[in-house]
Amino acid sequence: MTISAVYQNERCIVRIDGAFTIYEAGDAKHHLLGDLNLAPELEVDLAGVTEIDTAGIQLLLLLKREAAQQEKPLHFHGHSKAVLALIDLYNMAGIFGDPVVLEGKGGA
């Protein structure tokens, strides 16, 4: 997993690439909370996430809670298929509050 951050004015855009699982949780937590503490606004690009598990979702929820406590805007976008599948499985689209497009089930 790689986490990269780009600062644009008052906003930090963080991109997560690769597996976002329990094996990467420690490093990811340190990096994401560090970026949140430095930036007045955080945007997390999830397009590059190839694999995610419960630990990954828990980190996203932790980040959301910490942003709310610090009264900082936090946005998730570019949800990869892996992220969408887990959000759908856990029925958590409403919890994140960001626009999430889940693929429909069944035939068209």
Backbone hydrogen bonds in HBPLUS format (Angstrom, degrees):
<---DONOR---> <-ACCEPTOR-->    atom                        ^
c    i                          cat <-CA-CA->   ^        H-A-AA   ^      H-
h    n   atom  resd res      DA  || num        DHA   H-A  angle D-A-AA Bond
n    s   type  num  typ     dist DA aas  dist angle  dist       angle   num
A0002-THR N   A0017-ASP O   2.83 MM  15  5.16 155.7  1.89 147.1 154.4     1
A0017-ASP N   A0002-THR O   2.86 MM  15  5.16 165.0  1.89 157.9 161.8     2
A0004-SER N   A0015-ARG O   3.01 MM  11  5.33 159.9  2.05 148.7 154.2     3
A0015-ARG N   A0004-SER O   2.83 MM  11  5.33 160.5  1.87 154.3 160.9     4
A0006-VAL N   A0013-ILE O   2.92 MM   7  5.24 154.2  1.98 141.6 150.0     5
A0013-ILE N   A0006-VAL O   2.80 MM   7  5.24 172.0  1.81 158.7 159.0     6
A0008-GLN N   A0011-ARG O   2.77 MM   3  5.26 168.7  1.78 164.6 168.2     7
A0011-ARG N   A0008-GLN O   2.93 MM   3  5.26 164.4  1.95 133.1 133.2     8
A0012-CYS N   A0041-GLU O   2.87 MM  29  6.21 158.4  1.91 153.1 158.9     9
A0043-GLU N   A0012-CYS O   2.85 MM  31  6.15 157.7  1.90 166.2 166.7    10
A0014-VAL N   A0043-GLU O   2.73 MM  29  6.07 168.9  1.74 171.8 173.1    11
A0045-ASP N   A0014-VAL O   2.68 MM  31  5.98 170.8  1.68 169.7 172.7    12
A0016-ILE N   A0045-ASP O   3.18 MM  29  6.42 166.4  2.20 174.9 170.8    13
A0018-GLY N   A0048-GLY O   2.85 MM  30  6.11 158.5  1.90 145.4 138.1    14
A0050-THR N   A0018-GLY O   2.95 MM  32  4.98 154.1  2.01 110.3 118.5    15
A0020-PHE N   A0051-GLU O   2.66 MM  31  5.84 165.0  1.68 153.0 158.1    16
A0024-GLU N   A0021-THR O   2.95 MM   3  5.51 148.9  2.05 116.1 124.7    17
A0025-ALA N   A0022-ILE O   3.34 MM   3  4.87 152.3  2.43  91.2  99.2    18
A0028-ALA N   A0024-GLU O   2.94 MM   4  5.98 165.9  1.96 163.3 167.4    19
A0029-LYS N   A0025-ALA O   2.85 MM   4  5.86 161.0  1.88 151.3 155.8    20
A0030-HIS N   A0026-GLY O   3.23 MM   4  6.42 169.1  2.24 149.0 151.4    21
A0031-HIS N   A0027-ASP O   3.01 MM   4  6.18 165.7  2.03 152.8 156.8    22
A0032-LEU N   A0028-ALA O   2.85 MM   4  5.93 175.8  1.85 158.8 160.3    23
A0033-LEU N   A0029-LYS O   3.00 MM   4  5.97 168.3  2.01 152.1 156.0    24
A0034-GLY N   A0030-HIS O   3.05 MM   4  5.98 146.2  2.17 135.8 145.6    25
A0035-ASP N   A0031-HIS O   2.98 MM   4  6.27 157.7  2.03 151.8 157.1    26
A0036-LEU N   A0032-LEU O   2.98 MM   4  6.21 157.7  2.03 146.4 152.9    27
A0037-ASN N   A0033-LEU O   2.94 MM   4  6.11 155.3  2.01 144.8 150.9    28
A0038-LEU N   A0034-GLY O   3.13 MM   4  6.35 141.3  2.29 142.7 152.5    29
A0039-ALA N   A0035-ASP O   3.07 MM   4  6.14 151.6  2.15 153.3 159.3    30
A0042-LEU N   A0073-PRO O   2.99 MM  31  6.33 170.4  2.00 157.0 158.5    31
A0075-HIS N   A0042-LEU O   2.98 MM  33  6.50 147.5  2.09 145.8 156.2    32
A0044-VAL N   A0075-HIS O   2.70 MM  31  6.10 166.3  1.72 165.7 170.8    33
A0077-HIS N   A0044-VAL O   2.95 MM  33  6.31 153.7  2.02 163.2 162.4    34
A0046-LEU N   A0077-HIS O   2.85 MM  31  6.10 172.0  1.86 171.5 171.1    35
A0049-VAL N   A0046-LEU O   3.25 MM   3  5.58 169.7  2.26 114.4 117.1    36
A0056-GLY N   A0053-ASP O   3.03 MM   3  5.31 121.6  2.39 104.2 118.3    37
A0057-ILE N   A0053-ASP O   3.13 MM   4  6.53 160.4  2.17 156.3 161.6    38
A0058-GLN N   A0054-THR O   2.84 MM   4  6.04 158.6  1.89 151.2 157.8    39
A0059-LEU N   A0055-ALA O   3.00 MM   4  6.22 148.7  2.10 142.4 150.1    40
A0060-LEU N   A0056-GLY O   3.08 MM   4  6.44 152.8  2.16 146.1 153.3    41
A0061-LEU N   A0057-ILE O   2.94 MM   4  6.25 155.0  2.00 151.3 158.4    42
A0062-LEU N   A0058-GLN O   2.84 MM   4  6.06 153.4  1.91 146.7 154.4    43
A0063-LEU N   A0059-LEU O   2.89 MM   4  6.06 160.3  1.93 147.8 152.9    44
A0064-LYS N   A0060-LEU O   2.97 MM   4  6.19 153.6  2.04 141.8 149.1    45
A0065-ARG N   A0061-LEU O   2.91 MM   4  6.17 158.0  1.96 148.7 154.3    46
A0066-GLU N   A0062-LEU O   2.86 MM   4  6.10 165.4  1.89 155.9 159.7    47
A0067-ALA N   A0063-LEU O   2.92 MM   4  6.08 156.5  1.98 147.3 153.8    48
A0068-ALA N   A0064-LYS O   3.05 MM   4  6.25 155.8  2.11 145.1 151.4    49
A0069-GLN N   A0065-ARG O   2.96 MM   4  6.24 156.2  2.01 149.3 155.9    50
A0070-GLN N   A0066-GLU O   2.98 MM   4  6.18 147.2  2.09 144.1 152.8    51
A0071-GLU N   A0067-ALA O   2.89 MM   4  5.86 103.2  2.49 132.7 151.2    52
A0072-LYS N   A0067-ALA O   2.86 MM   5  5.05 171.4  1.86 147.8 150.2    53
A0071-GLU N   A0068-ALA O   3.07 MM   3  4.76 151.5  2.15  95.7 104.3    54
A0084-LEU N   A0080-SER O   2.87 MM   4  6.14 168.0  1.88 157.6 161.3    55
A0085-ALA N   A0081-LYS O   2.89 MM   4  5.99 155.6  1.95 145.1 151.6    56
A0086-LEU N   A0082-ALA O   3.20 MM   4  6.45 158.0  2.25 144.9 149.6    57
A0087-ILE N   A0083-VAL O   2.93 MM   4  6.13 164.2  1.95 156.9 161.8    58
A0088-ASP N   A0084-LEU O   2.86 MM   4  5.95 155.5  1.92 146.9 153.9    59
A0089-LEU N   A0085-ALA O   2.87 MM   4  6.05 157.2  1.92 143.1 149.9    60
A0090-TYR N   A0086-LEU O   2.95 MM   4  6.11 160.6  1.99 150.3 154.3    61
A0091-ASN N   A0087-ILE O   2.87 MM   4  5.73 107.4  2.41 130.5 147.7    62
A0092-MET N   A0087-ILE O   2.97 MM   5  5.16 162.8  2.00 145.8 151.3    63
A0091-ASN N   A0088-ASP O   3.10 MM   3  4.81 147.9  2.21  95.0 104.8    64
A0095-ILE N   A0092-MET O   3.05 MM   3  5.25 132.9  2.28 104.9 117.8    65
